[in-house]
Amino acid sequence: MTQALDEIKIGGMGASRKRVEDSRFIRGKGNYTDDIHLPGMLHMEILRSPLAHARIIKIDASRAWDIPGVHLVLTGDMMATRNLAWMPTLSYDTQAVLATDKVRFQGQEVACVIADDPYIAKDACEAIDVEYEPLPVVVNPQAAAAEDAPVIRDDKENQDGNLIYNWEVGDAEGTDRAFEEADLVSRLQLHYPRSHPSPIECCGSIADFNRSTSKLTVYMTTQAPHIIRAAVALVAELPEHMIRIISPDIGGGFGNKVPIYPGYVCSILASILLERPVKWIEDKTGNLISTGFARDVYLDGELALRRDGKILGMRMRTLADHGAFFADAQPSKFKIGLMHSTFGCYDVPVAHLAARGMYTNKAPGGVAYRCSFRVTEAMFFQERMMHAAANDLGMDQAEFRRINLVRDEQFPHRTPFGFLLDSGQYKACLDLGLKAVGYEDFLRQKEEARKKGRLLGIGISTMSEPLGAGNSREYDILGIKMFDSAELRVHMTGKALLRTGARGQGQGHETTWGQIVAHELGIPADDVTVEEGDTDTAPFGMGTYASRSTPVAGAAIAMVCRKVRAKARKLAAHLLEVSEEDIEWELGRFYVRSAPDRGVTIQECAMAAYSNMPDGLEPGLENNAYYDPPNLTWPFACYIVTVEVDPETGVWDVLNMVAVDDCGVRINPMIVEGQIMGGLTEAYAMSNMQFITFDADGNCIGANYMDYMLPTAWETPGFELHGEIVTPSPHHPIGAKGVGECAAVGGPAAFVNAVMDAIAGTGVRNIDMPLLPDRVWEAITERHDVSGAPPVRSDG
């Protein structure tokens, strides 16, 4: 107890330490890409296509060149002369940097202008004349698969259609047998609509090529600086050690800032050609219309059921809309990410998944928007299927889940798709959530309200998300294994400098990383400085996305601390004049086993590392660690929502929202709760209001915040959070599992299930997100499912 109290006092594990980053952010002292100004810097703007599919007949940039202040106009043909018209994607496809033959989505980059200021550059873009020949447009994968569909990627050899991949996983024959033995088969078809991470800060870069040193420095909004450096080295044909990527403060990423965007490549080439720094800062419309989207997948599922509620098998078919280029950010071997993590928390004997991916005339998608590579879609499918199946059985929603959840004694649990769940107390979390929401009492209220014409509903979502993709046996991106790293240097005064290969964008790395050091070494968290995002100083790492921070980078920090502590033990033995075997450790202090009062602090050991080393021991107290996780971590969550639906308008209001998250050991409970609240807010937005779609001509509807709505404090409901249940991960060094994405992953289904429960008497099985009032009203009055799949009418 004394040690635990001391640890809280020094800001270690379990301390709700205030975020140290916020001291500069709330004062407007953050250092973002657009805050950086270099001597002689020029500005770049991009000309985007107004059409979704068209042949480029001619580009006339002569008027742009004539505008005073214009230094360079880049087109696809100019890029092609330097072999830079196309670039590789993270999924082994190719993507146009600037269009040469044709444009393939509205908003695609066609040309760019570099000028003295962004206003001149923008005016010059408007002076470029582009002659287009419109081509037929497809905006959903079903149309793309039709025999008469235009071939979107006619630039690719042997591409005679729009199919990207067919991919299967699981036991097809065993699943077929399970369905033959089933008493009942429950079916459901869903569309998880295209959504956008929409960070506060858009993408941007400042490329600065120094001809005298041949050094390229790029300041940019990237969540993965080292991966970007490797990609730039390949594309720009520069040696990797002559490229420095600096990722300053990032105004939110959510996966949007993982890919390589054409703007980055163009600014780099422009700087090389002009030998001056070139800044490109994207505007909001450009960000919404062209940068990495997420979701946009059609889900068709079946559950084989026994009458008593036991699931015998699961069958899932997916059809994914990848847009014009297959640019998903995901591990190389999984064509549709970790979609096969679905039904991981349920004891399902056998399952099969078949996935197809198609090209369409839309911006490339597939970013891991606050999820571990398609896990959001997997869990949405799972919990919508569970809701429908319980209704088909005439069984209580909670009881159906309780019957099928993996039991405590079954861990570690192998799923039918081969994942290994590490630990959990799933039923305890469900029971806590039901108690907190007053489940039985609400069911009575719901029936009483229905007699009076009021529609109340309750929705449950229980899910376990795989986090920390990284074990090198299975996970890589472009062949690079998904480990992560940390470097720790303890100065002679006992203060410490920690550098990691991760890159925070709002999660609180600078705060929590110091807490791990405090936990492992007893150095107060305030005495730890954290640096990330500079490839010249940070150890190589895969960056931050897919909730890899704590499961992988956090583990690397713990491991490097233990390496440092091992050396400090040798120093302690020297200072105390005993053998190393006689030394014991408690938080911040080594002592002699037989004489506990004789001890030295970690700070005294640090001083000795530079002033009083034993013979044969190198000076200094520092080390590095590369952590290759043995398995994914599997946090569990139970989200329960109660709503009331107005049958006259289709408007629905959240009455209560209870969240129970078991994310293993919590480093900073306050930050954990902030992450959950943020994720639930995004989940509510996805289910209720965020609408990004396309009309038949490929026009993006949702390219501004009049159409693509973000929830404010006025719309966002309150959340009741519970973190009482803690099941440490058995293979993580500090037992942490991660939590940054869970609420955004599991939350949407809870909101949707609650609305579907409220209108259960209509016979409607599904309303596609977002559950806009007109869709809910249509479902109630017309008594049929309502699809939100494009194309939509754009004539009002």
Summary of the structure (lengths in Angstrom):
residues: 796
radius of gyration: 27.5
end to end distance: 66.0
largest distance: 86.6
contacts: 3060
relative contact order: 0.12
helix: 31%
strand: 26%
